């Protein structure tokens, strides 16, 4: 069987790097991007089998360059994962720095839109391909003070994914939701004071998982494929409910008791 060619945006850290590692371990030809030469180099040292490209996904020309680099190297792109994202400081909207607001919307939403446009045009020309958009807090309508901007972008990504699935229906190209749930990365713990983090960890240790726990499962599901418009979700409502019921079984996803 010919190895699948997979592109992962934001593949130099966190869930993205975990996906790059796991996809490559499963025999995929992986191309990833990061915003800086240093970040791409560091990721390449960790996953030598993958190929890194410097690209800012908020720039459509840069996304096109990433697509072209993958096609030039491997002849096609079978799967593209829009993973690149960020979260601003957890401030109320009127307290949030305008530059942080703009950067978050640019990367989490505008970047997904630009990348999706490039990718779906390329996949339509190929006659096949699968686009996966990464969901996050807010995708399902949950709300929390301090996460208005991040949650709004992820809610918009969910709408975008559903809409794109309708636009490509019957073309041989598919569009999907990828939902990793609550994962221990720098995004999860960003901007907490030590006191706040100590309290937050009580919930994180119930619901969250480590990158190395979640990404092998996600990689397998992505490579297996799914119906157009489908959602692949690690932390389902049933799983979350069960974890609260069994919260007496102490979990330590931060490894502090190791």
C-alpha positions in Angstrom: 0.0 0.0 0.0 1.3 3.4 -0.9 2.1 5.6 2.1 -0.3 8.5 2.6 1.1 12.0 2.3 0.0 14.1 5.3 0.5 17.8 6.0 0.2 19.1 9.6 0.2 22.9 10.2 1.6 24.1 13.5 3.5 20.8 13.6 6.5 22.0 15.7 5.0 21.7 19.2 2.2 20.3 21.3 -0.5 18.3 19.6 0.9 19.2 16.2 4.3 17.7 16.9 2.7 14.7 18.5 0.6 14.1 15.4 3.8 14.5 13.2 5.5 11.9 15.3 2.7 9.4 15.4 1.8 9.8 11.7 5.4 9.2 10.7 5.6 6.2 13.0 2.7 4.7 11.1 4.4 5.0 7.8 2.9 8.3 6.5 5.0 10.7 4.5 4.6 13.8 6.7 5.2 17.4 5.9 4.7 20.0 8.7 5.2 23.7 9.1 6.1 26.2 11.8 6.6 30.0 11.8 10.3 30.1 12.4 13.4 28.3 11.1 14.4 27.4 14.7 11.1 25.8 15.5 11.1 23.8 12.3 14.7 22.7 12.9 13.9 21.6 16.5 10.9 19.5 15.3 13.0 18.0 12.6 15.6 16.8 15.1 12.8 15.0 17.0 11.1 13.5 14.0 13.8 13.1 11.3 11.5 11.2 9.0 9.2 14.2 8.6 9.9 17.2 6.3 9.6 20.7 7.7 8.7 24.0 5.9 8.7 27.5 7.4 5.2 28.9 6.7 2.8 31.4 8.3 -0.7 30.0 7.6 -2.3 33.5 7.9 -0.5 34.3 4.6 -2.2 32.5 1.6 1.0 32.6 -0.4 2.9 30.9 2.4 0.2 28.2 2.5 0.4 27.7 -1.2 4.2 27.3 -0.8 3.6 24.7 1.8 1.2 22.8 -0.5 3.6 23.1 -3.4 6.5 21.8 -1.3 4.6 18.8 -0.2 3.5 18.0 -3.8 7.0 18.6 -5.2 8.4 16.2 -2.6 5.7 13.5 -2.6 3.6 14.0 -5.7 0.3 14.8 -3.9 -1.3 15.6 -0.6 -3.8 12.9 0.7 -4.5 14.5 4.1 -4.2 18.0 5.5 -4.6 18.8 9.1 -5.3 22.5 10.0 -3.8 22.3 13.5 -2.0 25.7 13.9 -3.6 27.7 16.7 -3.1 30.0 19.7 -4.8 31.3 22.8 -4.4 34.8 24.2 -4.2 35.7 27.8 -7.3 34.8 29.8 -8.7 38.3 30.1 -12.2 39.7 29.7 -12.7 41.0 26.2 -12.4 44.7 27.1 -9.2 44.0 29.1 -7.5 42.0 26.3 -4.7 43.6 24.3 -6.0 44.4 20.8 -2.9 42.9 19.2 -3.5 39.6 21.0 -7.1 39.6 19.9 -6.1 40.2 16.3 -3.3 37.6 16.4 -5.7 34.9 17.7 -8.4 35.6 15.2 -5.8 35.7 12.4 -4.3 32.4 13.2 -7.3 30.4 14.5 -9.8 31.5 12.0 -8.3 33.5 9.1 -5.5 31.0 8.9 -7.9 28.1 8.7 -9.9 29.8 6.0 -6.9 30.7 3.9 -5.4 27.2 4.3 -8.7 25.5 3.5 -9.1 27.5 0.3 -5.6 26.5 -0.9 -6.0 22.9 0.2 -9.5 22.3 -1.2 -8.6 23.9 -4.6 -5.6 21.6 -4.7 -7.5 18.5 -3.7 -10.3 19.2 -6.2 -7.6 19.3 -8.9 -6.3 15.9 -7.6 -9.8 14.5 -7.5 -9.3 13.3 -3.9 -8.1 14.3 -0.4 -9.2 14.8 3.1 -9.1 18.1 5.1 -9.2 17.9 8.9 -9.9 21.1 11.0 -8.8 21.1 14.7 -11.6 22.0 17.2 -11.1 23.3 20.7 -12.8 24.9 23.6 -15.9 26.7 22.4 -16.5 24.4 19.4 -19.5 22.8 21.1 -20.8 26.1 22.5 -19.2 26.0 25.9 -18.4 29.4 27.4 -16.0 30.5 30.0 -14.9 34.0 31.2 -11.5 35.0 29.7 -11.9 32.7 26.7 -14.3 34.7 24.6 -11.9 35.3 21.7 -10.4 31.8 21.6 -13.9 30.2 22.0 -15.4 32.4 19.3 -12.7 31.4 16.8 -13.1 27.7 17.5 -16.9 27.9 17.3 -16.4 29.6 13.9 -14.0 26.8 12.8 -16.8 24.3 13.5 -19.2 26.2 11.4 -16.6 26.5 8.7 -15.9 22.8 8.7 -19.6 21.9 8.4 -20.1 24.4 5.6 -17.1 23.2 3.7 -18.2 19.6 4.0 -21.4 20.7 2.1 -19.4 22.5 -0.5 -17.3 19.5 -1.4 -20.0 16.9 -1.1 -19.9 14.4 -4.0 -16.5 15.7 -5.3 -14.3 12.9 -3.9 -12.8 15.4 -1.4 -13.9 15.2 2.2 -13.8 17.7 5.2 -13.8 16.6 8.8 -13.7 17.8 12.4 -10.8 16.7 14.6 -11.4 17.1 18.4 -8.5 16.2 20.7 -10.3 17.2 23.9 -8.4 18.6 26.8 -4.7 18.0 26.3 -1.8 19.0 28.5 0.2 21.5 26.4 1.4 25.1 27.0 -2.0 26.3 25.6 -3.9 24.5 28.4 -1.9 26.0 31.3 -1.1 29.4 29.7 -1.6 32.6 31.8 -2.6 30.9 35.1 -1.1 32.2 38.4 0.3 29.4 40.5 -2.8 29.6 42.8 -5.2 29.5 39.8 -3.3 26.6 38.2 -3.4 24.6 41.4 -7.2 24.9 41.4 -7.5 24.2 37.6 -5.4 21.1 37.9 -8.2 19.5 39.9 -10.3 19.5 36.7 -7.4 18.9 34.4 -6.5 15.8 36.2 -10.0 14.5 35.6 -10.6 15.4 32.0 -7.2 16.1 30.4 -4.7 13.7 28.8 -1.2 13.9 27.7 -0.1 14.5 24.1 1.4 11.0 23.9 -1.9 9.5 25.0 -4.2 11.3 22.6 -2.1 11.7 19.4 -1.6 8.0 18.6 -5.4 7.5 18.6 -6.0 10.6 16.6 -3.3 9.7 14.0 -4.8 6.2 13.6 -8.3 7.7 13.0 -7.1 10.3 10.5 -5.2 7.7 8.5 -8.3 5.4 8.5 -10.4 8.2 7.1 -14.1 9.0 7.7 -17.3 10.0 6.0 -17.5 13.6 4.7 -18.4 15.9 7.6 -17.7 13.4 10.3 -16.2 14.4 13.7 -13.5 12.3 15.3 -13.5 13.2 19.0 -11.3 11.8 21.8 -13.1 13.3 24.8 -16.7 12.4 24.2 -19.5 13.4 26.6 -19.8 9.8 27.7 -16.1 9.6 28.5 -16.2 12.9 30.4 -19.2 11.7 32.4 -17.4 8.5 33.3 -14.3 10.3 34.4 -16.3 12.5 36.8 -18.0 9.4 38.2 -14.6 7.7 38.8 -12.7 10.9 39.9 -11.8 9.1 43.1 -9.3 7.2 41.1 -6.6 9.8 41.2 -5.0 10.7 37.9 -1.9 12.9 37.5 -1.6 14.0 33.9 1.2 16.4 34.7 3.5 13.6 36.0 4.2 15.4 39.2 3.9 12.3 41.3 6.3 10.3 39.0 
